[in-house]
Amino acid sequence: MEKQEMNLTNGSSSKFETLDWGTIPTSVKTEIIDVQIDPKLMVKDFAEAYAKELYRRNPLRAKEVNLTPAELYSYFVGLLKTRVDSVNEECKYWRQAKQLLVPTWVQFVISRIGIVRDTQRGLIIKPVLDVKTDIKQLLDVSSRLELFLEDGVALHKQAFPTVPEGDVDTMSMSLINDYVYGQNKVPAVNSYIAAFLGFTLKRNTNFEILYRVRYDDVDFIRDMLINTKELL
């Protein structure tokens, strides 16, 4: 009796795999998830901090150039919009946009924005930003920012990624109830990017259940970003 039980325990289950259980595996439709970017959440604060940093670097030049927080905010939003349009093949001023100077933190952020295909979950995640931009205004602000290169302000040219793919760890995050949630446990910097961009699901669906890992709240991340001079 004991020998028989041991055989059943240690036996292979392969003999059951060929039985007709009445079920047939089929593919399911891939769901497209639009992740909405809300620059008003934190980009505006970043623009104000950036304007103060320019003034700190060179007060005389800052007064002469007179780049206001509102202009910087529009510029940063324009950079984000350019990236979103490029990944969705909707950027009509790509050649000119490549000449725009991009601050280090913004460049790092846009390098993470893009289309992500999550084959395991059957999801395609796309960034969405519903704003209008003026390339002439963007070029004007870029030329004025260029004057601060002499003061050690880090600005990058040809900084837009040339591929539409985004970072899966970043694009898989969303803001829910003032906290950043992710589908997987990843380095905290991804949660800072998601908060900075104000990532939310465009459609009210049940996909919130995918987000199992909670990171810091938005207010804490805002304070950390704005007070970290390395980002400016």
C-alpha positions, -999 to 999 in steps of 0.1 A, spaced: 0 0 0 28 24 9 46 15 -23 15 22 -44 10 56 -28 46 65 -34 43 57 -71 12 79 -73 30 108 -56 62 106 -77 45 97 -110 45 120 -139 14 140 -149 22 137 -186 -3 108 -190 -31 132 -183 -20 159 -208 -34 141 -238 -69 137 -224 -97 157 -239 -108 181 -212 -131 200 -234 -112 232 -234 -93 248 -263 -68 276 -257 -75 307 -278 -59 341 -282 -75 372 -267 -77 407 -282 -48 429 -273 -60 459 -252 -46 493 -259 -41 514 -228 -38 552 -232 -17 567 -204 -26 604 -201 2 629 -193 -9 658 -170 19 683 -170 0 707 -147 6 684 -118 44 689 -114 59 703 -146 47 738 -137 65 735 -103 96 723 -121 95 753 -144 93 777 -115 123 761 -98 142 761 -131 136 798 -136 150 804 -101 180 783 -108 188 803 -140 186 835 -119 209 820 -93 234 809 -119 236 843 -135 213 871 -123 224 896 -149 219 872 -178 186 860 -163 173 896 -162 184 903 -198 170 871 -212 138 873 -191 127 837 -194 95 835 -173 83 804 -155 53 804 -178 75 804 -209 96 776 -195 65 756 -186 52 759 -221 86 749 -234 89 718 -213 53 708 -222 63 713 -258 92 690 -255 70 663 -239 44 668 -267 71 665 -293 81 631 -279 46 619 -277 38 630 -312 70 613 -325 62 579 -310 27 581 -325 41 592 -359 23 626 -357 51 650 -353 50 675 -383 81 695 -373 106 667 -365 136 682 -383 132 715 -364 124 698 -331 157 679 -332 175 712 -328 158 721 -295 179 722 -264 166 698 -236 175 701 -199 190 669 -184 160 659 -163 136 665 -191 158 646 -215 159 616 -191 121 617 -188 114 618 -225 137 589 -230 113 568 -209 82 579 -228 70 557 -256 50 527 -267 53 495 -247 40 461 -258 34 439 -228 28 405 -244 25 387 -211 -6 408 -201 -18 414 -237 -14 452 -234 -1 479 -256 6 510 -235 7 544 -253 14 579 -241 -12 607 -247 -8 644 -243 -36 666 -255 -20 700 -259 -11 723 -288 25 735 -294 41 762 -316 75 752 -330 84 789 -335 79 796 -298 99 765 -289 128 775 -310 127 810 -295 129 797 -260 156 772 -270 178 800 -284 174 820 -252 183 790 -231 214 784 -251 229 816 -236 230 799 -202 254 772 -215 283 795 -205 270 794 -169 272 756 -167 235 749 -173 233 714 -187 214 714 -220 214 686 -247 209 689 -284 196 661 -306 182 647 -274 150 630 -287 151 592 -289 149 579 -325 128 548 -316 92 548 -305 96 522 -277 93 535 -242 105 521 -209 82 493 -197 89 500 -160 79 537 -163 50 533 -188 35 506 -165 29 531 -137 -1 552 -129 -13 577 -103 -41 563 -82 -55 582 -51 -24 606 -50 0 577 -49 22 562 -77 14 526 -84 33 501 -106 27 467 -120 61 455 -109 86 464 -83 112 486 -100 137 513 -90 121 543 -74 133 568 -101 105 554 -124 79 564 -99 94 599 -98 90 601 -136 55 589 -135 46 615 -109 64 642 -127 43 634 -158 11 630 -139 5 595 -154 -32 585 -153 -53 561 -173 -72 580 -199 -102 556 -198 -119 546 -166 -114 509 -167 -107 481 -143 -70 480 -151 -62 496 -118 -61 461 -104 -28 455 -123 -11 480 -101 1 461 -70 32 479 -59 28 513 -42 54 540 -42 56 574 -25 28 600 -26 28 629 -51 35 656 -26 66 639 -13 79 633 -48 72 669 -58 93 682 -28 122 658 -36 122 668 -73 120 705 -69 146 706 -41 172 684 -59 195 708 -77 211 681 -98 178 679 -118 180 716 -126 
